[in-house]
């Protein structure tokens, strides 16, 4: 169960964001200061050459040469030490960011699908932390921190000769223009390439998840072709973006070499004219090269800079969005009612309204079966009750308190949820039932398993509760996954238990156990809401709702809904060739109402 200070807590998100900003400010100033020292020490080579040519050579003093060499060596060692400190500091900043952001980005990955993003898009967002950490370990951050100190070298060259300073400035401006061109030309391509990458990965994940269907139906070749096309589109865009970056980097290197050679030539000219010393020629070459190096490195690492900037922007915006959520009150656990008030729900993916103006109320100890045809909106209702999908209009209340006001970290005390497609976590049966609760006890796990009537089945597994279920529970059968998922939903006796087609993969014994579970929820004063296609579940409920085409067409006690009401009949009937419950809503013909009543009673008796 999530703890109050877990990454899912909005307070924790805001605190983490504030700490992150404080870290960046503190480390930023430290890096700025270190980079300033490195830049000043980088003038060592220029001063050394200047003094060697103008003092040691002209005086013929070996002692002067030795002294200058020892001094230069010492300064180079100090510069190397600061370079090492900066590199190690950047690596540690990356690790610190990772520790702070990884849990938050994972929370984002969990939350994003409920707002219409695909799981692959969510995973790409969470990988932004890796992008930032790798970027901080590259050469680009050092070049960025060196950039503000470029004027130091420019002033040094200008002091040696104004014309050489002007030429160096012109070269720097040209390099800056190349950087701007690289940004303009690659920005849209980089975004398009990223979208193509997400699409390719989405197709890959989908093919992997549905591998059995593809193999069985001979569709593997077509699936591979679809993936290959998406991969081709991604590679085309990525290649174009890389071509632009590579071209700009090559032009930058050529320009840098031309500029340095030109400065040497001009320096020689001014030396011949008596306006510059021989040592100054070499000093200018070294200093100008150091001035252009940061821009040259930035252009060469432009692709990584763009990727890191996008990743940081996404993570920053997400932190801001999540941390502005209102702080939930520590409300007592609900125990009386669940009320749905004029709720309208739209698909997060496309905004299409799937369920509109639904209202009903359930009291403690009641169980509701939600019936209706496929695509009518039953699972949509369950997702909204669980807080998985946001409500477009209306309100869902537990004991008169709106669902959004409850602390998300305490959701496990309020809601137990069994989705239509049961996926188990990679871990043991014990881990799955307890939802990785750090405060779990064997008694609580055993109680949940017993409430789901699954203890005997678990005991027969190779290692019992310590059996590894595999990724998504693939080591177990569909029925076993569903029953363990039911135990997970019942862990610590949540007030409201939401079950979406809980008997879809159950045999007769499993359905009897499910009905016993529903009765036990009612007996302890809980509320159960069950989406059902099989009539057997009706035996354990006392309330029935019928949903058709996104509307609640009937709600009431089981006897009321499954009988003739106001000339309308809403009853379970067997669809040809299946045991699914279909929705009937037709005006009875003379003499048919008694037959329909018998049909309803027979269906209830069969349950």
C-alpha positions as CSV (number, residue, x, y, z in Angstrom):
1,X,0.0,0.0,0.0
2,X,1.3,3.4,-0.9
3,X,2.7,5.5,2.0
4,X,1.9,9.1,2.5
5,X,5.4,10.2,1.5
6,X,5.4,8.0,-1.6
7,X,6.1,9.5,-5.1
8,X,2.4,9.3,-5.8
9,X,1.7,11.9,-3.1
10,X,1.3,15.4,-4.6
11,X,3.1,16.9,-1.5
12,X,6.1,14.6,-2.2
13,X,6.0,15.7,-5.9
14,X,6.1,19.4,-4.9
15,X,8.8,18.8,-2.4
16,X,10.9,16.8,-4.9
17,X,10.5,19.6,-7.5
18,X,11.6,22.3,-5.0
19,X,14.6,20.2,-3.9
20,X,15.5,19.6,-7.6
21,X,15.4,23.3,-8.4
22,X,17.5,24.0,-5.3
23,X,20.0,21.4,-6.3
24,X,20.3,22.8,-9.8
25,X,20.9,26.3,-8.5
26,X,23.5,25.2,-6.0
27,X,25.3,22.9,-8.3
28,X,24.9,25.3,-11.2
29,X,26.9,28.0,-9.3
30,X,29.6,25.5,-8.3
31,X,29.9,24.4,-11.9
32,X,30.0,28.0,-13.1
33,X,32.8,28.8,-10.7
34,X,34.9,25.7,-11.6
35,X,34.4,26.4,-15.3
36,X,35.7,30.0,-14.7
37,X,38.8,28.6,-13.1
38,X,39.3,26.1,-15.9
39,X,38.9,28.9,-18.5
40,X,41.5,31.1,-16.8
41,X,43.9,28.2,-16.5
42,X,43.3,27.4,-20.2
43,X,45.3,30.6,-21.0
44,X,48.4,28.8,-19.6
45,X,49.4,27.5,-23.1
46,X,49.1,31.0,-24.6
47,X,51.1,32.7,-21.9
48,X,53.7,29.9,-21.9
49,X,54.3,30.2,-25.7
50,X,54.4,34.0,-25.4
51,X,57.0,33.9,-22.6
52,X,59.1,31.1,-24.2
53,X,59.4,32.9,-27.6
54,X,59.7,36.5,-26.2
55,X,61.8,35.8,-23.1
56,X,63.5,32.4,-23.0
57,X,64.5,32.3,-26.7
58,X,65.6,35.9,-26.9
59,X,67.6,35.8,-23.7
60,X,68.9,32.3,-24.3
61,X,68.3,31.5,-20.7
62,X,67.8,27.8,-19.9
63,X,66.8,28.6,-16.4
64,X,64.0,30.8,-17.6
65,X,62.8,28.0,-19.9
66,X,62.9,25.4,-17.1
67,X,61.1,27.7,-14.7
68,X,58.4,28.6,-17.3
69,X,58.0,24.9,-18.1
70,X,57.6,23.9,-14.5
71,X,55.1,26.6,-13.9
72,X,53.1,25.6,-17.0
73,X,53.2,22.0,-15.9
74,X,51.9,22.9,-12.5
75,X,49.1,25.0,-14.0
76,X,48.2,22.3,-16.4
77,X,47.9,19.8,-13.5
78,X,45.7,22.1,-11.6
79,X,43.5,22.6,-14.7
80,X,43.3,18.8,-15.2
81,X,42.3,18.5,-11.5
82,X,39.5,21.0,-12.0
83,X,38.4,19.3,-15.2
84,X,38.2,16.0,-13.3
85,X,36.2,17.6,-10.5
86,X,33.8,19.1,-13.0
87,X,33.3,15.8,-14.9
88,X,32.8,13.9,-11.6
89,X,30.4,16.5,-10.3
90,X,28.3,16.3,-13.5
91,X,28.1,12.5,-13.2
92,X,27.0,12.8,-9.6
93,X,24.4,15.5,-10.5
94,X,23.1,13.1,-13.1
95,X,22.9,10.3,-10.5
96,X,21.2,12.7,-8.0
97,X,18.7,13.8,-10.7
98,X,18.0,10.1,-11.5
99,X,17.3,9.3,-7.8
100,X,14.9,12.2,-7.5
101,X,13.3,12.0,-10.9
102,X,13.1,8.3,-11.6
103,X,10.3,7.5,-9.1
104,X,8.4,10.6,-10.3
105,X,8.8,9.8,-14.0
106,X,7.6,6.3,-13.2
107,X,4.6,7.7,-11.6
108,X,4.0,9.7,-14.8
109,X,4.3,6.5,-16.8
110,X,1.6,5.0,-14.6
111,X,-0.7,8.0,-14.8
112,X,-0.4,8.9,-18.5
113,X,-2.5,6.1,-20.0
114,X,-5.6,7.4,-18.1
115,X,-5.3,10.6,-20.0
116,X,-5.2,9.0,-23.4
117,X,-1.5,8.3,-23.9
118,X,-0.4,4.8,-25.0
119,X,1.8,2.8,-22.7
120,X,4.7,3.2,-25.1
121,X,4.4,7.0,-25.0
122,X,4.3,6.8,-21.2
123,X,7.5,4.7,-21.2
124,X,9.2,7.1,-23.5
125,X,8.4,9.9,-21.1
126,X,9.8,7.9,-18.2
127,X,13.0,7.3,-20.2
128,X,13.7,11.0,-20.2
129,X,15.6,10.6,-16.9
130,X,18.0,8.3,-18.6
131,X,18.4,10.8,-21.4
132,X,19.3,13.5,-18.9
133,X,21.7,11.4,-17.0
134,X,23.5,10.3,-20.1
135,X,23.7,13.9,-21.3
136,X,25.3,15.1,-18.1
137,X,27.9,12.4,-18.5
138,X,28.8,13.7,-22.0
139,X,31.1,16.6,-23.2
140,X,28.2,18.9,-23.9
141,X,27.5,20.2,-20.4
142,X,31.2,21.2,-20.0
143,X,31.1,23.1,-23.3
144,X,27.9,24.9,-22.2
145,X,29.5,26.0,-18.9
146,X,32.6,27.1,-20.8
147,X,30.6,29.2,-23.2
148,X,30.1,32.3,-20.8
149,X,33.9,32.5,-20.5
150,X,34.6,32.8,-24.3
151,X,35.0,36.6,-23.9
152,X,38.0,36.0,-21.7
153,X,39.9,34.5,-24.6
154,X,38.5,37.1,-27.0
155,X,39.8,39.9,-24.8
156,X,43.2,38.2,-24.6
157,X,43.5,38.0,-28.4
158,X,42.2,41.6,-28.8
159,X,44.9,42.9,-26.3
160,X,47.6,41.2,-28.4
161,X,46.2,42.9,-31.6
162,X,42.8,44.5,-32.2
163,X,42.6,43.2,-35.8
164,X,43.2,39.6,-34.7
165,X,40.5,40.1,-32.0
166,X,38.0,41.3,-34.6
167,X,38.8,38.3,-36.9
168,X,38.3,35.9,-33.9
169,X,35.0,37.7,-33.1
170,X,33.8,37.3,-36.7
171,X,34.7,33.6,-36.5
172,X,32.7,33.2,-33.3
173,X,29.7,34.9,-34.8
174,X,29.8,32.6,-37.8
175,X,30.0,29.6,-35.5
176,X,27.0,30.9,-33.6
177,X,25.1,31.3,-36.8
178,X,25.8,27.7,-37.7
179,X,24.4,26.7,-34.3
180,X,21.2,28.7,-35.0
181,X,20.9,27.1,-38.4
182,X,21.4,23.6,-36.9
183,X,18.6,24.4,-34.3
184,X,16.1,25.8,-36.9
185,X,16.7,23.0,-39.4
186,X,16.7,20.1,-36.9
187,X,14.0,21.1,-34.4
188,X,11.0,19.9,-36.3
189,X,12.8,16.9,-37.7
190,X,13.9,15.8,-34.2
191,X,10.3,16.0,-33.0
192,X,9.0,14.1,-36.0
193,X,11.8,11.5,-35.5
194,X,10.8,11.1,-31.8
195,X,7.1,10.6,-32.7
196,X,8.1,8.0,-35.3
197,X,10.2,6.2,-32.7
198,X,7.3,6.1,-30.3
199,X,5.0,4.7,-33.1
200,X,7.6,2.1,-34.0
201,X,8.0,1.0,-30.4
202,X,4.2,0.9,-30.0
203,X,3.9,-1.5,-32.9
204,X,6.8,-3.6,-31.6
205,X,5.2,-3.8,-28.1
206,X,1.8,-4.7,-29.6
207,X,3.3,-7.4,-31.8
208,X,5.1,-8.9,-28.8
209,X,2.0,-8.9,-26.6
210,X,-0.1,-10.5,-29.4
211,X,2.6,-13.0,-30.6
212,X,0.3,-16.0,-30.0
213,X,-2.4,-14.6,-32.2
214,X,0.0,-13.5,-34.9
215,X,1.6,-17.0,-35.0
216,X,-1.7,-18.9,-34.9
217,X,-3.3,-16.8,-37.6
218,X,-0.3,-16.6,-39.9
219,X,-0.1,-12.9,-39.6
220,X,3.5,-12.7,-38.5
221,X,4.8,-11.6,-41.9
222,X,2.3,-8.7,-42.2
223,X,3.1,-7.6,-38.6
224,X,6.8,-7.6,-39.4
225,X,6.1,-5.6,-42.6
226,X,4.2,-3.0,-40.6
227,X,7.0,-2.8,-38.1
228,X,9.5,-2.5,-40.9
229,X,7.6,0.4,-42.5
230,X,7.4,2.2,-39.2
231,X,11.1,1.6,-38.6
232,X,11.9,2.9,-42.1
233,X,10.0,6.1,-41.4
234,X,11.8,6.6,-38.2
235,X,15.2,5.9,-39.7
236,X,14.5,8.3,-42.6
237,X,13.7,11.2,-40.3
238,X,16.5,10.4,-37.9
239,X,19.0,10.2,-40.8
240,X,17.9,13.6,-42.1
241,X,18.3,15.1,-38.7
242,X,21.7,13.5,-38.2
243,X,22.7,14.7,-41.7
244,X,22.0,18.3,-40.7
245,X,23.8,18.0,-37.4
246,X,26.8,16.2,-39.1
247,X,27.0,18.8,-41.8
248,X,27.0,21.7,-39.4
249,X,29.6,20.0,-37.2
250,X,31.9,19.4,-40.3
251,X,31.5,23.0,-41.4
252,X,32.3,24.1,-37.8
253,X,35.5,22.1,-37.8
254,X,36.6,23.4,-41.2
255,X,35.8,27.0,-40.2
256,X,37.7,26.6,-37.0
257,X,40.8,25.3,-38.8
258,X,40.5,28.1,-41.4
259,X,40.2,30.7,-38.7
260,X,43.2,29.4,-36.8
261,X,45.3,29.2,-40.0
262,X,44.2,32.7,-41.0
263,X,45.1,34.0,-37.6
264,X,48.6,32.5,-37.9
265,X,49.0,34.1,-41.3
266,X,47.8,37.5,-40.1
267,X,50.0,37.1,-37.0
268,X,53.0,36.5,-39.2
269,X,52.1,39.5,-41.3
270,X,51.9,41.8,-38.2
271,X,55.1,40.3,-36.9
272,X,56.9,41.2,-40.2
273,X,55.4,44.7,-39.9
274,X,56.8,44.8,-36.3
275,X,53.3,45.1,-34.7
276,X,53.4,41.7,-33.0
277,X,56.0,39.4,-31.4
278,X,56.7,35.9,-32.6
279,X,55.4,34.4,-29.4
280,X,52.2,36.3,-29.8
281,X,51.5,34.4,-33.0
282,X,51.4,31.1,-31.2
283,X,49.5,32.6,-28.2
284,X,46.8,34.0,-30.5
285,X,46.4,30.6,-32.2
286,X,46.0,28.7,-28.9
287,X,43.7,31.3,-27.4
288,X,41.5,31.6,-30.5
289,X,41.2,27.8,-30.6
290,X,40.2,27.7,-27.0
291,X,37.6,30.5,-27.6
292,X,36.0,28.5,-30.5
293,X,36.1,25.1,-28.8
294,X,32.9,25.4,-26.7
295,X,30.8,26.4,-29.7
296,X,32.4,23.7,-31.8
297,X,31.6,21.1,-29.2
298,X,28.1,22.3,-28.8
299,X,27.5,22.0,-32.5
300,X,29.0,18.5,-32.5
301,X,26.8,17.4,-29.6
302,X,23.7,19.3,-30.8
303,X,21.5,16.2,-31.2
304,X,22.2,15.2,-27.6
305,X,21.5,18.7,-26.4
306,X,18.1,18.8,-28.2
307,X,17.2,15.4,-26.8
308,X,18.1,16.5,-23.3
309,X,16.2,19.7,-23.6
310,X,13.1,18.0,-24.8
311,X,13.4,15.4,-21.9
312,X,13.9,18.1,-19.3
313,X,11.0,20.2,-20.6
314,X,8.6,17.3,-20.5
315,X,9.7,16.3,-17.0
316,X,9.6,19.8,-15.7
317,X,6.1,20.4,-17.1
318,X,4.9,17.2,-15.6
319,X,6.3,18.0,-12.2
320,X,4.6,21.4,-12.3
321,X,1.3,19.8,-13.4
322,X,1.4,17.1,-10.8
323,X,2.5,19.2,-7.9
324,X,-0.3,21.7,-8.2
325,X,-2.9,19.1,-7.3
326,X,-4.7,20.2,-4.1
327,X,-3.5,18.5,-1.0
328,X,-6.0,15.8,0.0
329,X,-7.4,15.8,3.5
330,X,-6.8,12.8,5.8
331,X,-10.4,11.7,5.8
332,X,-11.7,8.7,7.6
333,X,-12.3,5.6,5.5
334,X,-15.8,5.5,4.0
335,X,-18.3,3.0,5.4
336,X,-21.8,4.0,4.4
337,X,-22.4,4.6,0.7
338,X,-21.3,5.0,-2.9
339,X,-23.1,7.7,-4.9
340,X,-22.9,8.5,-8.6
341,X,-24.3,11.9,-9.5
342,X,-25.0,12.7,-13.2
343,X,-21.7,11.3,-14.3
344,X,-20.5,11.7,-17.9
345,X,-17.3,10.0,-19.0
346,X,-15.3,10.5,-22.2
347,X,-12.6,8.4,-23.7
348,X,-9.2,9.9,-22.7
349,X,-7.8,8.8,-26.1
350,X,-10.2,10.7,-28.4
351,X,-12.6,12.6,-26.2
352,X,-15.7,10.7,-27.4
353,X,-18.4,10.5,-24.7
354,X,-18.9,6.8,-23.7
355,X,-21.3,7.2,-20.8
356,X,-23.6,10.1,-20.0
357,X,-25.7,11.3,-17.1
358,X,-25.4,8.2,-15.0
359,X,-26.8,8.4,-11.4
360,X,-27.4,5.8,-8.8
361,X,-26.6,5.1,-5.1
362,X,-25.4,2.0,-3.3
363,X,-25.5,1.4,0.5
364,X,-23.1,-0.6,2.5
365,X,-23.8,-4.3,2.2
366,X,-25.2,-4.1,-1.4
367,X,-23.8,-5.7,-4.5
368,X,-24.6,-4.3,-8.0
369,X,-24.5,-6.4,-11.2
370,X,-24.0,-4.1,-14.3
371,X,-25.5,-5.7,-17.4
372,X,-25.7,-4.8,-21.0
373,X,-24.3,-5.5,-24.5
374,X,-20.6,-5.2,-25.3
375,X,-19.5,-1.6,-26.0
376,X,-22.4,-0.2,-24.0
377,X,-20.2,1.5,-21.4
378,X,-20.0,-1.0,-18.5
379,X,-16.2,-1.1,-18.3
380,X,-16.1,2.7,-18.7
381,X,-18.3,3.0,-15.5
382,X,-16.0,0.7,-13.6
383,X,-12.9,2.6,-14.7
384,X,-14.5,5.9,-13.5
385,X,-15.5,4.4,-10.2
386,X,-11.9,3.2,-9.7
387,X,-10.5,6.6,-10.5
388,X,-8.7,5.2,-13.5
389,X,-10.5,7.4,-16.0
390,X,-11.4,11.0,-15.1
391,X,-15.0,12.2,-14.9
392,X,-16.0,14.7,-17.5
393,X,-19.0,16.0,-15.6
394,X,-20.8,15.0,-12.4
395,X,-19.3,13.5,-9.3
396,X,-18.6,10.1,-7.7
397,X,-18.9,10.2,-3.9
398,X,-17.9,7.9,-1.1
399,X,-19.8,8.8,2.1
400,X,-20.7,12.2,0.5
401,X,-17.0,13.0,-0.2
402,X,-16.0,13.3,-3.9
403,X,-13.6,10.7,-5.1
404,X,-11.0,13.3,-6.1
405,X,-10.8,14.6,-2.5
406,X,-9.5,11.3,-1.2
407,X,-5.8,10.8,-0.7
408,X,-4.5,8.7,-3.7
409,X,-2.1,7.0,-1.4
410,X,-5.0,5.6,0.6
411,X,-6.9,4.3,-2.4
412,X,-6.1,0.7,-1.4
413,X,-8.2,1.2,1.8
414,X,-11.2,2.4,-0.2
415,X,-11.1,0.6,-3.6
416,X,-10.3,-2.9,-4.7
417,X,-10.2,-3.2,-8.5
418,X,-10.1,-6.2,-10.8
419,X,-9.8,-5.1,-14.5
420,X,-11.2,-6.9,-17.5
421,X,-7.7,-7.9,-18.6
422,X,-5.9,-9.2,-15.5
423,X,-2.2,-8.5,-15.6
424,X,0.0,-9.5,-12.6
425,X,3.2,-7.8,-11.5
426,X,6.5,-9.4,-12.1
427,X,7.1,-11.0,-8.7
428,X,5.7,-13.7,-6.4
429,X,2.1,-14.5,-5.7
430,X,2.6,-13.0,-2.2
431,X,3.9,-9.7,-3.8
432,X,0.9,-9.5,-6.1
433,X,-1.8,-10.1,-3.5
434,X,-0.2,-7.6,-1.2
435,X,0.4,-5.0,-4.0
436,X,4.0,-4.9,-2.8
437,X,2.8,-3.4,0.5
438,X,5.9,-2.8,2.7
439,X,3.8,-3.4,5.8
440,X,2.2,-6.6,4.6
441,X,1.6,-9.4,7.0
442,X,1.0,-13.1,6.3
443,X,-2.4,-12.9,8.0
444,X,-3.6,-10.1,5.7
445,X,-2.4,-12.0,2.6
446,X,-4.0,-15.2,3.8
447,X,-7.2,-13.4,4.6
448,X,-7.4,-11.9,1.1
449,X,-6.7,-15.3,-0.5
450,X,-9.3,-16.9,1.7
451,X,-11.9,-14.2,0.8
452,X,-11.2,-14.9,-2.9
453,X,-11.4,-18.7,-2.2
454,X,-8.0,-19.0,-3.9
455,X,-5.9,-20.2,-0.9
456,X,-6.2,-23.9,-1.9
457,X,-5.2,-23.2,-5.5
458,X,-2.2,-21.1,-4.4
459,X,-1.1,-23.9,-2.0
460,X,-1.0,-26.3,-5.0
461,X,1.5,-24.1,-6.9
462,X,5.1,-25.3,-7.0
463,X,6.2,-22.8,-4.3
464,X,2.9,-21.7,-2.9
465,X,2.7,-18.0,-2.2
466,X,6.4,-17.6,-3.1
467,X,5.8,-18.8,-6.7
468,X,7.1,-16.4,-9.3
469,X,4.2,-15.4,-11.6
470,X,6.4,-14.1,-14.5
471,X,6.0,-10.9,-16.4
472,X,2.3,-10.1,-16.5
473,X,1.6,-13.4,-14.9
474,X,2.3,-15.4,-18.0
475,X,3.5,-18.4,-15.8
476,X,-0.1,-18.9,-14.7
477,X,-3.3,-19.8,-16.6
478,X,-5.9,-17.1,-17.3
479,X,-8.2,-18.5,-14.6
480,X,-5.4,-18.5,-12.0
481,X,-4.4,-15.0,-12.9
482,X,-8.0,-13.9,-12.5
483,X,-8.5,-15.5,-9.1
484,X,-5.2,-14.1,-7.8
485,X,-6.2,-10.7,-9.2
486,X,-9.4,-11.1,-7.2
487,X,-7.4,-11.7,-4.0
488,X,-5.4,-8.6,-4.8
489,X,-8.6,-6.6,-5.1
490,X,-9.7,-7.9,-1.7
491,X,-6.5,-7.2,0.1
492,X,-7.1,-5.3,3.4
493,X,-10.9,-5.4,2.9
494,X,-11.5,-2.3,0.8
495,X,-14.9,-0.6,1.2
496,X,-15.8,-0.7,-2.6
497,X,-14.8,-3.7,-4.7
498,X,-15.0,-3.2,-8.5
499,X,-14.9,-6.4,-10.6
500,X,-14.9,-6.1,-14.4
501,X,-16.1,-9.5,-15.8
502,X,-14.5,-11.4,-12.9
503,X,-15.9,-14.8,-14.2
504,X,-14.7,-14.5,-17.8
505,X,-12.0,-17.1,-17.3
506,X,-13.5,-19.1,-14.5
507,X,-14.9,-22.6,-14.5
508,X,-18.0,-23.7,-12.6
509,X,-16.1,-24.1,-9.3
510,X,-14.5,-20.7,-9.8
511,X,-17.9,-19.1,-10.4
512,X,-19.3,-20.6,-7.2
513,X,-16.2,-19.3,-5.3
514,X,-16.8,-15.9,-6.9
515,X,-20.4,-15.8,-5.7
516,X,-19.2,-16.7,-2.2
517,X,-16.7,-13.8,-2.3
518,X,-19.4,-11.3,-3.4
519,X,-21.6,-12.5,-0.5
520,X,-18.6,-12.1,2.0
521,X,-18.1,-8.5,0.8
522,X,-21.7,-7.8,1.5
523,X,-21.6,-9.5,4.9
524,X,-18.7,-7.4,6.1
525,X,-20.5,-4.1,5.1
526,X,-18.7,-3.5,1.8
527,X,-20.0,-2.6,-1.6
528,X,-19.4,-4.7,-4.7
529,X,-20.0,-3.6,-8.3
530,X,-19.7,-6.4,-10.9
531,X,-19.7,-6.2,-14.7
532,X,-21.1,-9.5,-15.9
533,X,-22.0,-11.3,-19.1
534,X,-22.9,-14.6,-17.4
535,X,-26.1,-14.9,-15.5
536,X,-24.5,-17.0,-12.7
537,X,-23.3,-13.8,-10.9
538,X,-26.9,-12.7,-10.4
539,X,-27.3,-15.2,-7.6
540,X,-25.0,-13.2,-5.2
541,X,-26.2,-9.6,-5.9
542,X,-29.2,-7.7,-4.7
543,X,-29.0,-4.8,-7.2
544,X,-28.9,-4.7,-11.0
545,X,-28.2,-1.9,-13.4
546,X,-28.6,-2.1,-17.2
547,X,-26.5,0.0,-19.5
548,X,-27.1,0.4,-23.2
549,X,-25.5,2.7,-25.7
550,X,-23.9,4.8,-23.0
551,X,-27.1,5.3,-21.0
552,X,-28.3,3.8,-17.7
553,X,-31.6,2.3,-18.9
554,X,-32.5,0.5,-15.7
555,X,-31.5,0.5,-12.0
556,X,-33.0,-1.1,-9.0
557,X,-33.3,-4.3,-7.0
558,X,-32.7,-7.5,-8.8
559,X,-36.4,-8.4,-8.7
560,X,-37.5,-5.0,-10.1
561,X,-35.1,-4.9,-13.0
562,X,-35.5,-8.5,-14.0
563,X,-39.3,-8.3,-14.1
564,X,-41.9,-6.4,-16.1
565,X,-41.8,-2.7,-15.3
566,X,-44.2,-0.1,-16.9
567,X,-44.6,-2.2,-20.0
568,X,-40.9,-2.7,-20.5
569,X,-38.9,-5.8,-19.9
570,X,-35.2,-5.8,-18.9
571,X,-34.1,-9.4,-18.5
572,X,-31.2,-11.6,-19.0
573,X,-31.4,-13.8,-22.0
574,X,-29.0,-16.2,-23.5
575,X,-27.4,-15.1,-26.7
576,X,-27.3,-17.8,-29.4
577,X,-24.3,-20.0,-28.8
578,X,-23.2,-18.4,-25.6
579,X,-24.1,-17.9,-22.0
580,X,-23.7,-14.1,-22.1
581,X,-26.3,-11.8,-20.7
582,X,-27.9,-9.7,-23.4
583,X,-30.1,-6.7,-22.8
584,X,-33.8,-6.8,-23.8
585,X,-36.0,-3.8,-23.7
586,X,-39.1,-4.4,-25.6
587,X,-42.8,-3.8,-25.0
588,X,-44.4,-7.2,-24.1
589,X,-47.1,-8.6,-26.4
590,X,-50.4,-9.8,-24.9
591,X,-49.8,-13.1,-23.1
592,X,-46.0,-12.7,-23.2
593,X,-45.5,-11.0,-19.8
594,X,-46.0,-14.2,-17.8
595,X,-43.6,-16.1,-20.0
596,X,-41.0,-13.4,-19.6
597,X,-41.5,-13.5,-15.8
598,X,-40.9,-17.2,-15.9
599,X,-37.8,-16.7,-18.1
600,X,-36.4,-14.1,-15.6
601,X,-37.0,-16.4,-12.6
602,X,-35.4,-19.4,-14.4
603,X,-32.3,-17.3,-15.3
604,X,-32.0,-16.3,-11.6
605,X,-32.5,-19.9,-10.5
606,X,-29.8,-21.0,-12.9
607,X,-27.4,-18.5,-11.3
